[in-house]
Amino acid sequence: MADLSINIKKLLFKNPVLTASGTFGYGEEFEDFIALNKLGGFITKGTTLKSREGNAYPRVHETASGMLNAVGLQNKGIDYFIKTTYPIIKDLNTNIIVNVSGSTIEDYTAVAEKLNALEKIPAIELNISCPNVKQGGMAFGTSCKSAAEVTKAIRKTYKKILIVKLSPNVTDITEIARAVEAEGADAVSLINTLLGMAIDAEIRKPVLSTVTGGLSGPCIKPIALRMVWQTYKAVKIPIIGLGGIMNAADAIEFFLAGATAIQIGTANFIDPQTSLKVIKGIENYLSKHKINSINELVGKLSIE
């Protein structure tokens, strides 16, 4: 059987398949549907310093080509996570990565400091790309200066694996990737959702309370693939690819484009078993092509 394990610095993943923030709760919600210990890891929903109610309803809408959401980082805050959620999930046999969100650099830093003290949390994903909050969120991820500033501040505070999640809603994602790499990011994950909207023509109003929201699903995969491929050529740190991955064939495309690992997002809402099916499909692909390790596939896209 081929070796599916990968590393991001010293952090070992049993396989390269993770679940994406915002689509998998804190893992415990999926325990009745999927064997969590078979995942390479899962990334929790966005966690902020204080609790957030999120945006007003309606905040999720299915379009003909993907899903729009404007949840707005609803969560109960880092202290609730530490007191209530962490004790429940900390002994799961997989990597638990907390997605960290905030409105100010001080918010991000305070959350990172608290997570640094948790033994069973080996990494955080710094969300500087959420399109659904009025302050912070995507604003940090749309310029090299602000992306670098927040990454630098967290790097001083957080001593474990630091992954920075990038926004596709920029002119050149490779510039942002280089900026966070220069300030100490250990890896980047891309892409977050694309800013979109939908309109109810009968009442002539937007369907989301926030007018615009984040578009995800298969329709964004070609954009995500392009950005992973471009970023692979621009940075030396590992890339975790996501965006419309629905099956193993999609995942293989991301590895060829340069991703070391991948995340399953919107597909979790359709079939909670998708991640495990993708792992099995990757195994079958490697066996079929007589490839000994998933690492041999990373960045092996041929354009000649």
C-alpha positions in Angstrom: 0.0 0.0 0.0 1.3 3.4 -0.9 2.4 5.8 1.9 -0.2 8.6 2.3 1.6 10.4 5.1 2.7 14.0 4.7 4.5 16.5 6.9 4.1 20.2 7.4 7.3 21.0 9.1 7.5 18.5 12.0 3.8 17.9 12.1 2.9 14.4 10.7 -0.4 13.8 9.0 -1.4 10.1 8.5 -2.9 11.1 5.2 -3.3 14.4 3.2 -7.1 14.8 3.6 -8.5 17.3 6.0 -11.9 18.9 6.4 -12.3 22.6 5.9 -13.2 25.2 8.4 -16.8 26.2 8.5 -18.1 22.9 7.1 -17.3 20.5 9.9 -18.1 22.3 13.1 -15.7 21.2 15.8 -15.6 17.6 14.6 -17.9 16.2 17.3 -20.9 17.1 15.3 -19.8 14.5 12.6 -18.8 11.7 15.0 -22.0 9.7 14.2 -21.4 9.9 10.5 -17.6 9.5 10.0 -14.7 7.8 11.7 -12.7 11.0 12.6 -9.6 9.1 13.4 -9.2 8.1 9.7 -8.8 11.7 8.7 -5.5 13.4 8.3 -6.9 16.1 10.4 -9.9 18.5 10.7 -10.0 22.2 10.9 -12.5 23.7 13.3 -15.0 26.4 12.5 -13.7 29.9 12.8 -13.1 30.8 16.5 -12.9 34.3 17.7 -11.9 36.0 21.0 -15.5 36.8 22.0 -18.7 35.0 21.1 -20.3 36.1 17.8 -24.0 35.8 16.8 -23.1 35.8 13.2 -25.1 37.5 10.5 -28.9 37.8 10.2 -30.8 35.2 8.3 -31.0 34.2 5.5 -27.3 33.5 5.3 -27.1 30.3 3.2 -28.3 29.9 -0.3 -27.8 27.1 -2.9 -27.3 28.4 -6.4 -27.3 26.4 -9.6 -23.5 26.4 -9.6 -22.5 26.4 -5.9 -23.4 27.5 -2.4 -23.4 31.0 -1.0 -23.0 31.6 2.7 -22.8 34.5 4.9 -22.8 32.9 8.3 -20.4 35.5 9.7 -18.2 33.4 12.0 -20.9 32.5 14.5 -19.2 30.9 17.4 -19.1 30.9 21.2 -15.6 32.3 21.6 -12.2 30.9 22.5 -12.9 30.6 26.3 -16.0 28.4 25.6 -13.9 26.3 23.2 -11.2 25.7 25.8 -13.6 25.0 28.6 -16.3 23.0 26.8 -15.2 21.8 23.4 -11.5 21.0 23.8 -12.0 18.4 26.6 -14.4 16.5 24.3 -12.2 16.4 21.2 -8.7 16.6 22.5 -8.1 12.8 22.5 -9.2 12.1 19.0 -6.6 10.3 17.0 -6.1 12.9 14.4 -4.7 16.4 14.0 -7.0 19.1 15.3 -6.4 22.5 13.8 -8.2 25.5 15.1 -9.3 28.2 12.6 -8.6 31.5 14.2 -10.5 34.6 13.2 -10.6 38.2 14.4 -11.5 41.8 13.8 -8.1 43.3 15.0 -4.6 42.0 15.3 -5.0 42.1 19.0 -8.0 39.8 18.7 -6.0 37.3 16.6 -3.1 37.5 19.0 -5.2 36.9 22.1 -6.8 33.8 20.6 -3.4 32.4 19.4 -1.9 32.9 22.8 -4.7 30.8 24.4 -4.4 28.1 21.8 -0.6 27.9 22.2 -1.1 26.5 25.7 -3.3 23.6 24.6 -1.2 20.5 24.3 -3.5 18.6 21.8 -3.8 21.5 19.3 -0.6 21.3 17.2 -1.5 24.0 14.6 -3.8 26.9 13.9 -5.1 28.2 10.6 -5.1 31.9 10.6 -8.2 33.1 8.7 -7.4 36.4 7.1 -9.8 35.8 4.2 -13.4 35.4 5.5 -15.6 37.5 3.2 -18.6 37.6 5.5 -17.6 39.9 8.3 -17.6 43.7 8.2 -14.4 44.2 10.2 -11.2 42.3 9.9 -11.7 39.0 8.0 -10.9 39.4 4.4 -9.6 42.9 4.9 -6.4 41.5 6.4 -5.9 39.2 3.5 -6.3 41.6 0.6 -3.1 43.5 0.9 0.5 42.3 1.4 1.0 44.9 4.2 -1.9 43.9 6.4 -1.4 40.1 5.7 2.2 40.5 6.7 1.4 42.5 9.8 -1.1 40.0 11.2 1.1 37.0 10.4 4.2 38.7 12.0 2.2 39.4 15.2 0.9 35.9 15.5 4.3 34.4 14.7 5.7 36.1 17.7 3.0 34.7 19.9 2.3 31.3 18.5 5.1 28.7 18.6 3.5 25.8 16.8 2.5 25.2 13.2 1.1 28.4 11.7 -1.1 28.0 8.6 -2.4 31.1 6.9 -5.7 30.8 4.8 -5.6 33.1 1.8 -8.4 34.9 0.0 -9.0 34.5 -3.8 -10.5 37.9 -3.9 -7.3 39.6 -4.8 -5.4 40.6 -7.9 -2.4 38.4 -7.3 -2.6 35.7 -4.6 1.1 34.9 -5.0 2.1 38.3 -3.6 0.0 37.6 -0.5 1.5 34.1 -0.2 5.0 35.5 -0.4 4.2 38.2 2.2 3.0 35.7 4.8 5.8 33.3 4.0 8.3 36.0 4.7 6.8 36.7 8.2 7.0 33.1 9.3 3.9 31.2 8.0 4.7 27.5 7.9 2.1 26.8 5.3 -0.7 28.5 3.4 -4.2 27.1 2.6 -6.1 28.3 -0.4 -8.6 29.2 -1.5 -11.3 30.6 0.8 -14.7 31.4 -0.8 -15.2 33.8 -3.7 -17.3 36.9 -3.1 -20.7 36.4 -4.9 -24.4 37.2 -4.7 -27.8 36.0 -5.8 -31.0 37.9 -6.4 -34.7 37.0 -6.0 -36.1 38.5 -9.2 -39.7 38.2 -8.0 -39.2 40.5 -5.0 -36.2 42.3 -6.5 -34.0 41.7 -3.4 -30.8 39.9 -2.6 -31.4 36.4 -1.2 -28.8 36.9 1.6 -29.2 39.3 4.4 -25.7 40.6 3.8 -26.4 41.0 0.0 -23.0 39.4 -0.8 -21.6 36.1 0.5 -18.9 33.5 0.0 -19.4 31.2 -3.0 -18.1 27.6 -2.7 -18.5 24.3 -4.4 -17.4 22.7 -7.6 -17.8 25.9 -9.6 -14.8 27.4 -7.9 -12.4 24.5 -8.4 -10.8 25.7 -11.7 -10.0 29.0 -10.0 -8.6 27.3 -6.9 -6.5 25.0 -9.0 -5.0 27.9 -10.9 -4.2 29.7 -7.7 -2.6 26.6 -6.1 -0.5 26.1 -9.2 0.6 29.7 -9.3 1.4 29.8 -5.6 3.4 26.5 -5.8 5.7 28.3 -8.1 6.0 31.4 -5.9 6.7 30.0 -2.4 8.7 27.2 -0.8 6.3 26.4 2.1 3.6 23.7 1.8 0.2 24.5 0.3 -3.0 23.0 1.5 -5.4 23.2 -1.4 -9.2 23.5 -1.2 -12.0 24.8 -3.3 -14.7 22.5 -4.8 -13.1 19.2 -4.2 -15.9 16.6 -4.4 -14.0 13.4 -5.1 -10.6 11.7 -5.3 -10.1 12.8 -8.9 -10.5 16.4 -7.9 -8.0 15.9 -5.0 -5.4 14.4 -7.4 -5.6 17.5 -9.6 -4.7 19.6 -6.6 -1.7 17.5 -5.7 -0.5 17.7 -9.3 -0.9 21.5 -9.2 1.3 21.6 -6.1 -0.8 21.0 -3.0 0.8 18.9 -0.2 -2.5 18.3 1.4 -6.2 19.1 0.6 -9.3 20.1 2.5 -12.9 18.9 1.8 -15.5 21.6 2.3 -18.9 22.0 0.8 -19.0 18.3 -0.1 -19.4 17.5 3.6 -22.9 18.9 3.4 -23.8 16.5 0.6 -22.1 13.4 1.9 -20.3 13.4 5.3 -18.4 10.4 4.1 -16.8 12.3 1.2 -13.4 12.7 3.0 -13.0 9.0 3.6 -14.0 8.2 0.0 -11.4 10.6 -1.2 -8.7 8.9 1.0 -9.7 5.5 -0.5 -9.7 7.0 -4.0 -6.2 8.5 -3.6 -4.9 5.1 -2.4 -6.4 3.5 -5.6 -4.9 6.1 -7.8 -1.4 5.6 -6.3 -1.7 1.9 -6.6 -2.9 2.1 -10.2 0.0 4.3 -11.2 2.5 2.4 -9.1 3.4 5.5 -7.0 4.9 4.7 -3.6 4.1 7.9 -1.8 1.7 10.8 -2.2 4.6 13.2 -1.9 5.9 11.9 -5.3 2.8 13.4 -6.9 3.0 17.0 -5.5 3.7 19.5 -8.2 4.1 16.9 -10.9 1.9 18.7 -13.4 3.4 18.4 -16.9 2.8 21.4 -19.2 5.2 20.3 -21.9 
